[in-house]
Amino acid sequence: MNKTFIIAEAGVNHNGSIELAKELIKKGAEAGVDAVKFQSFKADKLVTIHAKKADYQVTNTGNNEESQYQMIKKLELDYDKHQELMDYATSLGVMFLSSAFDLESIDLLQDLGLGIFKIPSGEITNLPYLRKTAKTGKKVILSTGMSTLGEIEEALRVLRENGAKEITVLHCNTEYPTPMEDVNLLAMNAMKEAFKVPVGYSDHTLGIEVPIAAVALGATLIEKHFTLDKTMTGPDHKASLEPDELKEMVTSIRNIEQALGNGVKTPTDSERKNKAIARKSLVAKTTIESGERYSEDNLEIKRPGTGLSPMLWDELIGKKATKNYQKDELIER
């Protein structure tokens, strides 16, 4: 199968620090991911000053008084920082990606020359945003948390009508962390069937088993939040993997890719040598004289599998032996 594209979602886990952001890129590269993704936004364009934080954001930041605007204002990255991080990622052989959360940030990412535009779940009903993203002419990844099939269908229509050609749709649940009973991983392939597009999975569960399962089910892309330390203050750290866990996830996904194989059921090179050992043959149960007829009393089935197949049992019963046999000797035709 094709290699799964793995995105390590650094998001805003840099806490506004360029040094932390670079360390996230470094750890992502060391884990073997294909891309490290951040978030691009202007707080003034993203939320009103009155917008409340999500429950998980309140819990994870430990601050109920702070508005969503105040929280994200501290997490903005300007153009120069984007460029610095992109250059650093390139130097480590990993792709730099970012999700734009407003129209100006789409322009910023276009100016940087990003080859892939990731649409976050919250923008799937943002018509001007969808149009502008499509008109970049770049590959599009569409995340579908909180969405119905109808909303996804409409977003795809807008994207395609405005020039988007290569689109991957990600199944996603926008709760941090996502309860296992709400993952609904089979919805990923329901979208593949409904929309005839490549599908992937953006994961917000705790642990690594669900994204690994998604690959086994056919995901072409996996996205997973990660952080340097889950105990850091910030909205997304607690539902993120730490570097060692990220590396384990990548290794497991690459193992699953190999394990899936090509779908053709045939003995493999590694197991052929065991065929004669594990299978059985027709053998003499007792001493058999030449001319004696084979019966259930003088035939039995034992290892090794180097003689006549036991599938010939019915064919041999009643026929005459053509030679003398000692007990446990392989029967010949």
C-alpha positions in Angstrom: 0.0 0.0 0.0 1.0 3.6 -0.3 2.7 5.3 2.6 0.4 7.0 5.1 1.0 10.8 5.3 1.5 11.6 9.0 1.0 15.1 10.2 2.2 16.0 13.7 -0.1 18.7 14.8 1.9 21.2 16.9 -1.0 23.7 16.6 -0.6 26.3 19.3 1.4 24.1 21.7 4.4 26.4 21.1 2.7 28.8 23.6 3.8 31.7 21.5 7.5 30.9 21.7 9.6 30.5 18.5 12.1 28.4 20.5 9.4 26.0 21.6 8.0 25.9 18.1 11.4 24.9 16.7 11.8 22.2 19.3 8.4 20.8 18.3 9.6 20.6 14.7 12.8 18.9 15.7 10.9 16.3 17.8 8.5 15.7 15.0 11.3 15.1 12.5 13.0 12.8 15.0 9.7 10.8 15.3 9.6 10.3 11.6 6.5 12.3 10.7 6.0 13.7 7.2 4.9 17.1 8.3 4.6 19.3 11.4 1.6 21.6 11.3 0.9 24.8 13.2 -2.1 27.2 13.2 -2.1 30.6 11.5 -4.5 33.3 12.6 -5.1 36.9 13.5 -7.0 37.0 16.8 -8.7 40.2 15.7 -10.1 38.3 12.6 -10.9 35.1 14.3 -13.0 35.8 17.4 -15.0 38.6 19.0 -13.7 40.0 22.2 -16.7 38.4 23.9 -16.3 34.9 22.6 -16.1 32.3 25.4 -13.6 29.5 25.6 -14.7 25.9 25.0 -15.1 23.8 28.1 -12.0 21.8 27.4 -10.1 25.1 26.9 -11.2 26.4 30.3 -10.2 23.0 31.9 -6.8 22.8 30.2 -5.8 26.4 30.8 -7.2 26.6 34.3 -8.5 30.1 33.6 -12.2 30.7 33.5 -11.9 34.5 33.5 -9.9 34.7 30.3 -11.8 35.1 27.0 -11.0 33.1 23.9 -9.6 36.2 22.3 -7.2 36.8 25.2 -6.1 33.2 25.1 -5.3 33.0 21.4 -3.9 36.5 21.1 -0.9 35.3 22.9 -0.5 32.4 20.5 -0.2 34.3 17.2 2.7 33.8 14.8 3.7 36.6 12.5 4.9 36.2 8.9 8.6 36.3 9.8 8.1 33.6 12.4 6.3 31.5 9.9 9.1 31.8 7.5 11.7 31.0 10.1 9.8 27.9 11.1 9.3 26.8 7.5 13.0 27.2 6.8 13.9 25.2 9.9 11.5 22.4 9.0 13.0 22.2 5.5 16.5 22.0 7.0 15.4 18.9 9.0 13.7 17.2 6.0 10.1 17.6 7.3 7.3 19.5 5.7 6.0 22.7 7.3 2.2 23.1 7.3 -0.3 25.3 9.0 -4.0 25.7 9.1 -5.3 29.2 8.3 -8.2 30.4 10.5 -9.1 33.6 8.6 -8.8 35.1 5.1 -5.6 37.1 5.7 -3.9 34.0 7.0 -4.7 32.2 3.8 -2.8 34.9 2.0 0.1 34.5 4.4 0.4 30.8 3.7 0.0 31.4 0.0 2.9 33.9 0.1 5.0 31.3 1.9 4.4 28.9 -0.9 2.7 26.1 1.0 1.8 23.2 -1.3 -1.1 21.9 0.9 -3.9 23.8 2.6 -5.5 22.2 5.6 -9.0 23.4 6.4 -9.9 23.1 10.1 -13.2 21.7 11.1 -14.6 25.0 12.3 -14.3 26.5 8.8 -16.2 23.9 6.9 -19.3 26.2 6.7 -17.3 29.3 6.0 -18.2 30.0 2.3 -15.7 32.9 1.6 -12.9 30.9 3.3 -13.7 27.8 1.3 -13.7 29.7 -2.0 -10.4 31.5 -1.2 -8.7 28.3 -0.2 -9.8 26.5 -3.4 -8.6 29.4 -5.5 -5.0 28.9 -4.3 -5.0 25.9 -6.6 -3.2 23.8 -4.0 -3.9 20.4 -2.5 -6.7 20.6 0.1 -7.2 18.6 3.3 -10.7 19.1 4.7 -11.3 18.2 8.4 -14.9 17.3 9.2 -15.4 17.5 12.9 -18.9 18.5 14.0 -20.2 18.0 10.4 -23.0 16.2 8.8 -22.6 14.4 5.5 -24.7 17.2 3.9 -22.4 19.9 5.1 -19.3 18.0 3.9 -21.0 17.5 0.5 -21.7 21.2 0.2 -18.1 22.2 1.2 -16.7 19.8 -1.4 -19.0 21.3 -4.0 -17.7 24.8 -3.2 -14.1 23.7 -3.2 -14.4 21.9 -6.6 -16.4 24.7 -8.2 -13.6 27.1 -7.3 -10.7 25.1 -8.6 -9.7 22.6 -5.9 -8.8 19.3 -7.6 -6.9 17.2 -5.1 -8.9 16.9 -1.9 -8.5 14.6 1.1 -11.3 14.4 3.6 -10.5 13.7 7.2 -12.9 12.1 9.7 -12.6 13.9 13.0 -14.4 14.5 16.3 -13.9 17.9 17.7 -13.8 17.1 21.4 -10.5 17.2 23.3 -10.0 14.5 24.3 -12.5 12.5 22.2 -14.3 9.7 24.2 -13.8 6.3 22.6 -17.5 5.8 22.2 -17.7 9.0 20.0 -14.9 8.2 17.6 -17.1 6.4 15.1 -14.1 5.4 13.0 -16.3 3.6 10.4 -17.6 7.0 9.3 -14.3 7.6 7.6 -15.0 4.9 5.0 -18.6 6.0 4.8 -17.3 9.3 3.5 -14.9 7.6 1.1 -17.8 5.7 -0.4 -20.2 8.7 -0.4 -17.7 11.2 -1.9 -15.3 9.1 -3.8 -12.3 10.9 -2.3 -9.2 9.8 -0.4 -9.9 9.8 3.3 -7.9 10.1 6.5 -8.3 10.7 10.2 -7.6 13.6 12.5 -7.4 12.2 16.0 -8.2 13.8 19.4 -8.4 10.7 21.5 -5.9 9.9 24.3 -3.3 7.4 23.2 -2.3 6.0 19.8 -4.5 3.0 19.1 -7.2 4.8 17.2 -5.0 6.4 14.5 -3.3 3.0 14.1 -6.7 1.4 13.6 -7.6 4.1 11.1 -4.6 3.2 9.0 -5.7 -0.5 9.1 -9.1 0.7 7.8 -7.6 2.6 4.9 -6.7 6.1 6.1 -4.3 7.7 3.7 -3.5 10.5 6.1 -3.2 10.7 9.9 -3.1 13.9 12.0 -2.3 13.9 15.7 -1.7 16.6 18.2 1.6 16.5 20.0 3.5 18.6 22.6 6.8 18.7 24.4 5.1 18.2 27.8 1.4 17.4 28.5 1.6 19.3 31.8 2.3 22.7 30.1 -0.3 25.4 30.4 -2.3 25.8 27.2 -5.6 24.6 25.6 -4.3 21.6 23.7 -1.4 20.1 25.7 -3.4 17.6 27.7 -4.9 15.9 24.6 -1.6 15.7 22.8 1.1 13.1 22.6 4.6 13.6 24.0 7.6 13.0 21.7 8.1 9.4 22.7 4.5 8.6 22.2 4.5 10.3 18.8 7.5 8.2 17.7 5.7 5.0 18.9 2.6 6.0 16.8 4.7 6.5 13.7 6.5 3.2 14.1 3.3 1.4 14.7 1.7 2.9 11.6 4.7 2.0 9.5 4.4 -1.6 10.8 0.7 -1.7 10.0 1.4 -0.5 6.5 3.8 -3.5 6.0 1.4 -5.9 7.7 -1.5 -4.9 5.4 0.3 -6.4 2.4 -1.2 -6.6 -1.1 -4.3 -8.6 -0.3 -3.3 -11.7 -2.3 -3.7 -14.8 -0.2 -0.7 -17.0 -0.9 2.1 -18.6 1.2 4.8 -16.2 1.9 8.5 -16.8 1.6 8.9 -16.7 5.4 6.4 -19.5 6.0 7.0 -21.9 3.1 9.8 -23.6 5.1 7.3 -24.5 7.8 4.9 -26.2 5.4 6.4 -29.7 5.6 6.8 -29.4 9.4 3.3 -28.2 10.2 1.2 -30.2 7.7 0.6 -34.0 7.7 0.9 -37.0 5.4 -0.7 -40.4 5.0 1.4 -42.9 6.9 1.2 -46.6 7.9 -0.6 -47.1 11.2 0.7 -50.7 11.4 2.8 -53.0 9.3 1.2 -53.3 5.8 2.0 -56.1 3.4 2.2 -55.6 -0.4 -1.2 -56.3 -1.9 -3.0 -55.6 1.4 -5.9 -53.2 1.0 -5.7 -49.8 2.7 -8.3 -49.2 5.5 -8.9 -47.1 8.5 -7.2 -49.8 10.5 -3.9 -49.6 8.8 -3.7 -45.9 7.7 -3.4 -42.8 9.8 -2.4 -39.1 9.4 0.8 -37.7 11.0 3.5 -35.1 10.5 5.6 -34.4 8.5 3.9 -33.1 5.4 6.4 -34.5 3.0 4.3 -37.4 1.8 0.8 -37.9 0.3 -1.7 -35.3 1.3 -4.4 -36.4 3.7 -6.9 -35.0 1.2 -6.3 -38.3 -0.8 -7.7 -40.4 2.1 -10.9 -41.4 0.3 -9.0 -42.2 -2.9 -6.6 -44.6 -1.1 -9.1 -46.4 1.1 -9.8 -49.8 -0.4 -6.9 -49.8 -2.8 -4.1 -52.3 -2.6 -0.6 -51.4 -1.2 2.1 -51.7 -3.9 4.9 -52.5 -1.4 5.5 -53.4 2.2 5.3 -50.7 4.9 6.6 -50.5 8.4 4.6 -48.5 11.0 5.0 -44.7 10.5 6.4 -45.1 7.0 5.1 -42.5 4.5 2.6 -44.0 2.0 3.5 -43.8 -1.6 1.3 -44.1 -4.7 
